[in-house]
Amino acid sequence: MQNAEIHIVSFDNPFPPVYGGVIDVFYKVKALHAIGFKIYLHCFVEDLASDVSGLDEFTEKVFLYKKKKNPLYLFSQYPFSVRSRFDNKLVKNLNTNQAPILFEGLQSTYILNVNHFKRRKIYLRLHNIEHFYYDGLAQSETNIFKKILFKIESLKYYNYLNILKKFDKVYTLSFGENTEISKMIKRVEYIPVFHGNKQITSKDGRGEYAFYNGDLRISDNRKAVDFFIEVFKKIPDYQLVIASGIEQDWVESKIQSASNIQFVKIEHQQHLSDLLRDAHINLMISFQESGTKLKIINSLFQGRHCVCNEKMIDDKEVLGFCHIAKTEKDFIEKINQLKDYPFLMDSKRAKVLERRYNDLENAKKMFTDDDKVRSVRS
């Protein structure tokens, strides 16, 4: 792939890679660069002063566009998260050359409704089946106004699925999503999540605490925090650490009377990795079908015991390396069983993860059409 070039349009700035969606984008950019791609990265952001310094090493140029959150977009036929990501400068910048375009998430694709990019290869990295995702958020949300907005967004995304026909190929990140999208289009391929782990770094022996981390802007994750707080009220002799980059006050107000639960604010990616490796039990739960939650991959590469429900990932072999729990009672029983049980790495776990979730090898599987990319003329 030496001297191949591609435009990538991202729904957000992937630096720093601190939550699921942008982690996949960041490490995909890094892997594509490593196998020879020249990358022009376009990002929709809240603030045009966003730090992109960590992307310079892997890209030819980074372009930033401000999300336009006009409330009138709520009345658009398009999902709000799609309609708010458009800028005429994006059209101009994508047309500086005829390299193929990879769109990260349906959120980034509004431009295809007004520009057709004829004779260009167009690809999509599907991060979710969005109408399922927003319907799940609506079910988890307790604020009635947000619940209604999420339900409307879900319906709009369902109607927006026709745009899939415009892509030369759609790359999914879970088996279930691949099966679902295959019912709509033929040009679909499963490419696992990109995550940045090169090898297993889990430590044998005993860790110090049980650990939960998540982006607490997401209602499903806030519901998970409430769930685990209730679990650990019933395990008062064992410590739970809840970590996130935001919502510290919200969590601390809920754990004031629980001396065995503490909140840690994540400062950077290495801080999160240290917390994962020092934990004895990594806890994960989702209340909606989510294909693949990237936190389970990080936990299996870096952590010890993993206890989760089946909605965290639909890769059955990988799920087999976890302890499965469904109810509050199940989680309490698993935690009590494991809290004093030393961890010993399963060689099969290492072999499967390092083979199936290899960023460089998975990057090589992308853009395999005969005319996949336009080579840069020397």
C-alpha positions as CSV (number, residue, x, y, z in Angstrom):
1,M,0.0,0.0,0.0
2,Q,3.0,2.3,-0.3
3,N,2.1,5.8,-1.6
4,A,-1.7,5.3,-1.6
5,E,-3.8,8.2,-0.4
6,I,-7.3,8.4,1.1
7,H,-9.6,11.0,2.7
8,I,-11.2,10.1,6.0
9,V,-14.2,12.0,7.2
10,S,-14.7,11.6,11.0
11,F,-17.8,12.4,13.1
12,D,-15.4,13.7,15.8
13,N,-11.8,14.5,16.6
14,P,-10.2,11.2,17.3
15,F,-7.4,12.7,19.5
16,P,-7.1,11.9,22.3
17,P,-8.6,8.4,21.8
18,V,-10.6,8.4,25.0
19,Y,-14.0,6.8,24.1
20,G,-15.2,3.9,21.9
21,G,-16.0,5.5,18.6
22,V,-12.9,7.7,18.3
23,I,-10.6,5.0,19.6
24,D,-11.6,3.0,16.5
25,V,-10.9,6.0,14.3
26,F,-7.6,6.9,15.9
27,Y,-6.1,3.5,15.7
28,K,-7.4,2.9,12.2
29,V,-5.7,6.1,11.0
30,K,-2.5,4.9,12.8
31,A,-2.7,1.4,11.2
32,L,-3.5,2.7,7.7
33,H,-0.5,5.1,8.0
34,A,1.7,2.3,9.1
35,I,0.9,0.2,5.9
36,G,1.6,3.1,3.6
37,F,-1.4,5.4,3.3
38,K,-1.2,9.1,2.9
39,I,-4.2,10.3,5.0
40,Y,-6.2,13.5,4.7
41,L,-8.3,13.6,7.9
42,H,-11.5,15.7,8.1
43,C,-13.1,16.0,11.6
44,F,-16.3,17.6,12.8
45,V,-15.7,19.2,16.2
46,E,-17.4,21.3,18.9
47,D,-14.4,23.7,19.0
48,L,-12.2,24.7,16.1
49,A,-9.4,25.1,18.6
50,S,-9.4,21.4,19.4
51,D,-6.1,19.7,19.9
52,V,-5.1,17.6,16.9
53,S,-1.3,17.5,17.7
54,G,-1.4,13.7,18.2
55,L,-2.6,13.2,14.6
56,D,0.2,15.0,12.9
57,E,2.5,12.0,12.8
58,F,0.0,9.9,11.0
59,T,-1.7,12.3,8.5
60,E,-0.8,14.6,5.6
61,K,-3.2,17.2,6.9
62,V,-6.1,17.5,9.4
63,F,-9.1,19.7,8.6
64,L,-11.6,20.8,11.3
65,Y,-15.2,21.8,10.7
66,K,-17.5,23.0,13.4
67,K,-20.7,21.1,14.1
68,K,-23.7,23.3,13.4
69,K,-26.3,22.6,16.0
70,N,-29.1,24.7,14.7
71,P,-32.3,23.7,16.6
72,L,-34.2,24.0,13.3
73,Y,-32.4,20.8,12.2
74,L,-34.6,18.9,14.6
75,F,-37.3,19.4,12.0
76,S,-35.2,18.1,9.2
77,Q,-36.0,14.8,7.5
78,Y,-32.4,13.8,8.3
79,P,-31.2,12.7,11.7
80,F,-30.0,15.7,13.8
81,S,-26.5,14.1,14.3
82,V,-26.2,13.8,10.5
83,R,-27.6,17.2,9.5
84,S,-25.4,19.1,12.0
85,R,-22.2,17.8,10.3
86,F,-21.9,19.6,7.0
87,D,-19.6,22.4,5.8
88,N,-19.1,23.7,2.3
89,K,-15.4,23.8,2.9
90,L,-15.5,20.0,3.3
91,V,-16.7,19.7,-0.4
92,K,-13.8,21.9,-1.5
93,N,-11.2,20.1,0.6
94,L,-12.3,16.6,-0.6
95,N,-12.0,17.8,-4.2
96,T,-8.4,18.8,-3.9
97,N,-7.6,15.4,-5.3
98,Q,-9.5,12.3,-6.5
99,A,-8.5,10.0,-3.7
100,P,-11.2,7.6,-2.3
101,I,-13.2,8.7,0.7
102,L,-13.8,6.8,3.9
103,F,-16.7,8.1,6.0
104,E,-16.6,7.2,9.7
105,G,-20.1,6.6,10.9
106,L,-23.4,7.5,9.2
107,Q,-23.2,10.8,11.2
108,S,-20.5,12.1,8.8
109,T,-22.3,11.3,5.5
110,Y,-24.7,14.3,5.0
111,I,-22.4,15.6,2.3
112,L,-23.5,12.7,0.1
113,N,-27.0,14.1,-0.1
114,V,-25.8,17.2,-1.9
115,N,-22.6,16.0,-3.6
116,H,-22.2,12.7,-5.5
117,F,-18.4,12.5,-6.0
118,K,-18.8,10.7,-9.3
119,R,-15.9,8.4,-10.3
120,R,-14.7,8.4,-6.7
121,K,-14.6,5.3,-4.5
122,I,-16.8,5.9,-1.4
123,Y,-16.5,3.7,1.7
124,L,-18.3,3.7,5.0
125,R,-17.1,2.5,8.4
126,L,-20.4,1.7,10.2
127,H,-20.0,2.3,13.9
128,N,-23.5,1.3,14.9
129,I,-26.8,0.3,13.3
130,E,-28.0,3.7,14.5
131,H,-31.7,3.2,14.6
132,F,-31.1,0.3,17.0
133,Y,-28.6,2.3,19.0
134,Y,-30.9,5.4,19.4
135,D,-33.8,3.2,20.3
136,G,-31.7,1.6,23.0
137,L,-30.8,5.1,24.3
138,A,-34.4,6.0,24.4
139,Q,-35.2,3.0,26.5
140,S,-32.3,3.7,28.9
141,E,-33.0,7.5,29.2
142,T,-35.0,8.8,32.2
143,N,-35.4,12.4,30.9
144,I,-38.7,12.4,29.0
145,F,-37.6,15.1,26.6
146,K,-34.4,13.3,25.7
147,K,-36.3,10.0,25.5
148,I,-38.6,11.5,22.8
149,L,-35.6,13.1,20.9
150,F,-33.8,9.7,20.9
151,K,-36.9,7.9,19.6
152,I,-37.3,10.5,16.8
153,E,-33.6,10.2,15.9
154,S,-34.0,6.4,15.8
155,L,-36.9,6.7,13.3
156,K,-35.0,9.1,11.1
157,Y,-31.9,6.8,11.0
158,Y,-34.1,3.9,9.9
159,N,-35.4,6.0,7.0
160,Y,-31.8,7.1,6.3
161,L,-30.6,3.6,5.6
162,N,-31.1,4.0,1.8
163,I,-27.9,6.0,1.8
164,L,-26.0,2.7,2.2
165,K,-26.6,2.0,-1.5
166,K,-24.2,4.9,-2.4
167,F,-21.1,3.2,-1.0
168,D,-18.7,0.9,-2.8
169,K,-18.3,-1.0,0.4
170,V,-19.5,-0.8,4.0
171,Y,-17.2,-2.0,6.8
172,T,-19.0,-3.3,9.9
173,L,-17.4,-3.9,13.3
174,S,-19.5,-6.7,14.7
175,F,-20.8,-10.0,13.3
176,G,-24.4,-9.1,14.1
177,E,-24.2,-5.8,12.3
178,N,-22.6,-7.5,9.4
179,T,-25.5,-9.9,9.1
180,E,-28.1,-7.2,9.4
181,I,-26.5,-4.9,6.8
182,S,-26.0,-7.8,4.4
183,K,-29.8,-8.0,4.2
184,M,-29.8,-4.5,2.6
185,I,-26.6,-4.4,0.5
186,K,-24.1,-7.0,-0.9
187,R,-21.0,-4.9,-0.6
188,V,-20.4,-5.3,3.2
189,E,-17.4,-6.7,5.1
190,Y,-16.7,-7.3,8.8
191,I,-13.5,-5.6,10.0
192,P,-13.0,-5.8,13.8
193,V,-12.6,-2.7,16.0
194,F,-9.2,-1.0,16.0
195,H,-7.9,-0.5,19.5
196,G,-4.2,0.0,19.7
197,N,-3.2,-3.0,21.7
198,K,-0.4,-5.0,20.0
199,Q,-0.1,-7.8,22.6
200,I,-1.6,-9.0,25.8
201,T,-0.3,-7.0,28.8
202,S,-2.5,-8.5,31.5
203,K,-0.7,-9.2,34.8
204,D,-1.1,-12.6,36.5
205,G,-1.9,-12.7,40.2
206,R,-4.3,-10.4,42.2
207,G,-5.3,-6.8,41.5
208,E,-6.5,-4.2,43.9
209,Y,-10.2,-3.5,43.1
210,A,-13.2,-4.1,40.8
211,F,-13.3,-1.5,38.0
212,Y,-15.9,0.1,35.7
213,N,-15.2,2.8,33.2
214,G,-17.3,4.5,30.5
215,D,-18.3,7.7,28.7
216,L,-21.0,9.0,31.1
217,R,-22.6,11.2,28.5
218,I,-24.2,8.0,27.3
219,S,-27.4,7.0,29.1
220,D,-26.6,3.3,28.8
221,N,-23.4,3.9,30.7
222,R,-25.1,6.0,33.4
223,K,-27.6,3.2,33.8
224,A,-24.6,0.8,34.2
225,V,-23.1,3.1,37.0
226,D,-26.4,3.0,38.9
227,F,-26.5,-0.8,38.5
228,F,-23.0,-1.4,39.9
229,I,-23.5,1.1,42.7
230,E,-26.4,-1.1,43.9
231,V,-24.3,-4.3,43.4
232,F,-21.5,-3.0,45.6
233,K,-23.8,-1.8,48.3
234,K,-24.4,-5.5,48.8
235,I,-20.6,-6.3,48.7
236,P,-19.4,-3.7,51.4
237,D,-16.1,-5.5,52.0
238,Y,-14.8,-5.0,48.4
239,Q,-13.8,-1.9,46.6
240,L,-15.3,-0.6,43.3
241,V,-13.5,2.1,41.3
242,I,-15.7,4.0,38.7
243,A,-13.7,6.0,36.2
244,S,-14.6,8.5,33.5
245,G,-13.3,11.7,32.1
246,I,-16.6,13.5,33.0
247,E,-19.6,13.6,35.3
248,Q,-17.5,13.4,38.5
249,D,-20.0,15.4,40.6
250,W,-22.9,13.2,39.3
251,V,-21.2,10.0,40.4
252,E,-19.9,11.3,43.7
253,S,-23.3,12.5,44.7
254,K,-24.5,8.9,44.3
255,I,-21.7,7.2,46.3
256,Q,-21.5,9.6,49.3
257,S,-22.8,6.8,51.7
258,A,-20.8,4.0,50.1
259,S,-17.3,3.9,51.6
260,N,-16.2,1.1,49.3
261,I,-16.9,3.0,46.0
262,Q,-14.8,5.8,44.6
263,F,-14.7,7.8,41.5
264,V,-11.4,8.4,39.6
265,K,-11.3,11.0,36.8
266,I,-9.4,9.7,33.8
267,E,-6.6,12.1,32.8
268,H,-5.3,10.5,29.7
269,Q,-5.1,7.1,27.8
270,Q,-2.2,5.8,29.8
271,H,-4.0,6.6,33.1
272,L,-6.9,4.4,31.9
273,S,-4.5,1.6,30.9
274,D,-2.9,1.8,34.4
275,L,-6.3,1.6,36.0
276,L,-7.2,-1.4,33.9
277,R,-4.0,-3.3,34.6
278,D,-4.2,-2.7,38.4
279,A,-7.8,-3.9,38.7
280,H,-8.6,-7.4,39.7
281,I,-12.1,-7.6,38.1
282,N,-13.2,-5.5,35.1
283,L,-17.0,-5.0,35.1
284,M,-19.1,-4.4,32.1
285,I,-22.8,-4.3,31.3
286,S,-24.9,-3.0,28.5
287,F,-28.7,-2.7,28.5
288,Q,-28.9,-2.6,24.7
289,E,-27.6,-4.8,21.8
290,S,-24.4,-3.0,20.9
291,G,-22.4,-5.4,18.6
292,T,-19.0,-4.7,20.1
293,K,-18.1,-2.5,23.0
294,L,-14.5,-1.5,22.6
295,K,-14.0,-1.5,26.4
296,I,-14.3,-5.3,26.4
297,I,-11.4,-5.6,24.0
298,N,-9.2,-3.3,26.1
299,S,-10.1,-5.2,29.2
300,L,-9.2,-8.5,27.7
301,F,-5.9,-7.2,26.4
302,Q,-4.9,-5.3,29.5
303,G,-6.9,-6.5,32.4
304,R,-7.4,-9.6,34.5
305,H,-10.9,-11.2,35.2
306,C,-13.7,-9.8,33.1
307,V,-17.3,-10.1,34.2
308,C,-20.0,-8.9,31.8
309,N,-23.3,-9.6,30.2
310,E,-23.7,-11.1,26.7
311,K,-24.7,-7.7,25.1
312,M,-21.1,-6.4,25.3
313,I,-19.9,-8.3,22.3
314,D,-21.3,-10.8,19.7
315,D,-18.0,-12.6,19.1
316,K,-18.8,-15.8,20.9
317,E,-15.3,-17.1,21.1
318,V,-14.1,-13.8,22.7
319,L,-17.1,-13.8,25.1
320,G,-15.9,-17.2,26.2
321,F,-12.9,-15.6,27.9
322,C,-15.3,-13.6,30.2
323,H,-17.4,-14.6,33.1
324,I,-21.0,-14.1,32.1
325,A,-23.6,-12.5,34.4
326,K,-27.1,-11.3,33.6
327,T,-28.8,-10.2,36.8
328,E,-27.7,-8.2,39.9
329,K,-27.6,-11.5,41.8
330,D,-25.4,-13.1,39.1
331,F,-22.9,-10.2,39.2
332,I,-22.7,-10.4,43.0
333,E,-22.0,-14.1,42.9
334,K,-19.3,-13.8,40.2
335,I,-17.6,-10.9,42.1
336,N,-17.6,-12.8,45.3
337,Q,-16.2,-15.9,43.6
338,L,-13.4,-14.0,41.8
339,K,-12.3,-11.3,44.3
340,D,-9.9,-13.6,46.1
341,Y,-9.1,-15.8,43.1
342,P,-5.7,-15.1,41.5
343,F,-5.7,-14.5,37.7
344,L,-3.7,-16.6,35.4
345,M,-3.6,-15.7,31.7
346,D,-5.2,-18.3,29.3
347,S,-2.8,-18.8,26.4
348,K,-5.8,-19.4,24.1
349,R,-7.1,-15.9,25.1
350,A,-3.8,-14.3,24.1
351,K,-3.6,-16.3,20.8
352,V,-7.2,-15.5,19.7
353,L,-7.1,-11.8,20.6
354,E,-3.7,-11.1,19.1
355,R,-4.7,-12.8,15.8
356,R,-8.2,-11.7,15.3
357,Y,-7.9,-8.2,16.7
358,N,-4.6,-7.3,15.0
359,D,-4.8,-3.7,13.9
360,L,-2.2,-3.9,11.1
361,E,-3.6,-7.1,9.6
362,N,-7.1,-5.8,9.7
363,A,-6.1,-2.5,8.0
364,K,-4.6,-4.5,5.2
365,K,-8.1,-6.1,4.6
366,M,-9.6,-2.7,3.7
367,F,-9.9,-1.2,0.3
368,T,-9.1,-4.5,-1.5
369,D,-10.9,-3.6,-4.7
370,D,-8.6,-3.7,-7.8
371,D,-8.8,0.1,-8.1
372,K,-8.9,0.7,-4.4
373,V,-6.8,3.8,-4.2
374,R,-5.2,6.3,-6.5
375,S,-1.4,6.0,-6.2
376,V,0.4,9.2,-5.7
377,R,2.5,10.1,-8.7
378,S,6.1,10.5,-8.0
